[in-house]
Amino acid sequence: MSESVKVKGILTIIPMKTPIDSGATVLYDSEDGSQLQVGTVEHIDSENRYYIMGTYESYTVPDPILNRFVVVDNMSRQWPLKFNDWYKVIKNKIPLHEERDWHVTPLKFREGKYHQCCTECNGYFLGAKSQPYCKPCCEELAYASITSEKKYVKEKRPRLINPNIVDIMLKECYQAGVDGVSWEQISKRVKNKLKDGSYRIKSD
């Protein structure tokens, strides 16, 4: 898998291993258990209560169970849900344990000639200077999202040239040829004039 693929799976939550470092993103059940909260751990106090900021901004109970979203398919493969989608799940009330389509995307591998040590498996590989993971680990560390990661680039509309301008260009090229100007110079001259708007027809 080198690009995003669509898979059928269920969204579920699994507990995170403790202790959890500051800056980690977590899911926390509200005190009455009616609402999952999304937040970032700020710090932990002497009673093992985590201070979380997000949809929930306060201390948790001592030694709380903090969770994360994962998507599991029918072969028990699981992928972490992209963090940006956590809030979408909460806001749109996407149910847990119901099968639906998800997009699974591997981490991007940047090719290169530098000898690197993978920060995940400690294996050596050739890659870009800033590439932290080897190709197999990029596949293993794939993540799920609600929508495809692929971005479509809008095609530029072709530039239309007025027939009168074409006539002027042809006459200029013909005269330049008669004067012995090389094709390279003629071509460059025409391209520059098109670029800077010299051929624009002025209205009376």
N, C-alpha and C positions, 0 to 999 in steps of 0.2 A: 504494500500500500504506500504509494508515494503522493497521492492526492486525496482530497476529501471524498469519502464514500458514504452512501446512505445505508443505514442499518436499522433493523427493527429491534427495539429494546424497551426496557422499563426503567423509569427513574426511581431511585431509592436513596436512602441515606445510610451511611456507615459511620461508626464512631472513629474519632481520631485518637492516635496514640498520645498519651501525656508523658511529660509536661509539654505544653504547647508554647512555642516562642512568640514573643511580641512581633506583631506585623502579620501573623497568620490569619487567614480568613476562615471563619467557622460558621456553622449553623447551630442555633441554640433554641431549645423549646421554651416558650414563655411559661411562666409559673403555672398557669392553668392548663398547659398542654394543648391549647387551641390554635396556636400560631407558631410556625417556624420563623425565627429571626435570623437575619444575615448581618454579620458584623466583622470587624477587625479587632483582634486582641491588642489592647494597649499595654496592659501590664497585669501581673498577678500579685495578690497581697499575701500576708503571712498566714492567712486562713485558707489558702488555695482557692480564693475567689478570683475569677478573671474579670477585668473591666473591659467591656466590649463596646465599640462604637459602630453604629450602622442603623438598621431599623430598630435595634435595641441598644440603648445607651445607658448602661448601669453595670453594677457588679452582678455576677452570677451567684448562685448558691455555692457553698464550699464543695470542692471536688466535683464539678459538673461533668455531665457527658456532653461533649461537643462533637458535632458531626460534620460531614461533608457530603455533597451530592455526587453520586456516580450513576452511570448508565450501564445496565447489565443486559446482554443479549441472551438468546435461548441456549447458547453454548457456554454460558457462565463467564464469558469474557466481560471485563468491565473497564470503563474509561471514566476518568474524572470529568465532571461537567465544567465547561469553560466558566470562569468566575463571573464574567459579565452577564452570563445567562442566569445566575442565581437569583438576581433581583427580578428578572423577567418571569421566572417560575413562581416566585412569591406574588408578584403583582397580578399575573394572569391566572393564578390559582391552578397551575398545571398539576393534575393529580399524580400521586405516587403509585407505583405498582400497576400502571396501565400501559399496555404496549402502544407505541407510536413510533414514527420515523425520527431518527436522529442522524446528524452528520458527524462522522468521525474523521479527524484530521491529524496526521502525524506532525511532529515538530519539524520545522524547516531545516534542512541540512544544506549548509553553504559549502560548495566545493572549494578546494584550495590545495596548496602544495606544502602547507605547514604541518610538521609533526606535532600532533596533539594527543593529550591523555584525556579520555572520556571521564567527565565528572560523575557519571552514573555507574559505569562498570569498571572503570580504571583501565580499559583497554586502549591501545594506541591506534591511531588512524591518521590519514592525511585529510586536511580540511582547511577552511578559511581561518585566519588568525583569531577571529572572535567566536569560532564554532565550539560550543562546550560539549556537545554529545556526538558520538559516532552514529553512523547511519542506522544500525540495528536498534540502538537505544532511542533514536528519533521515532522509529516505528513503535517501539514498546511504550513510549511516553505520549502516545496519541491521546487526544482529548475529544470529548463529545460536545456538540453545540446544537442549539435549536435550529439554526439556519446554516446553509453552506457558507464556508469561508471564502469561496471564490468570488472575486470582484471582477465585474465586467467593465472594460474600458470603452467609453462611448466613442464611436468612430467619428472622425472629423468629417464634416460635410465638404464635398469637393468644391473648390473655388471655381466659379463660373466666370468666363472671360467674355466681355462684350465683343460681338463681331467686328465693330469699328476699331477696337483695340488690336484685334488679330490682324486687321488690314494694315494698321500703322506698323506693327511689329514686322510683318512680312516685307514691307517697303524698306524699313531700316536695315533688315538683314540682307536684302538684295543689294542695297547701296553699299553696305559695308563689304560685301563680297566683291563688288565692282572695284572698290577702293583697295582691295587686297588685304583686308583685315582677316586675321586667322579665325577659324571657327571657334576656337577656345575663347578668344576675346569677344566675339559676337555673342556667344552663349552666356558668358559672364555678364556682359553689359545688359542683355535682355532680362536675365534673372534678377539682377540688382534693381532694374527699373520696375519690375513686377513687385518686388519686395517693398520698395520705398514708396510705391504709389504713383510713380511718374506717369504711368499710362492711364491714370484715372481720367475719365471723360468729365470735363467741367460743364456744368449746366449754364445756360445763358440766363 
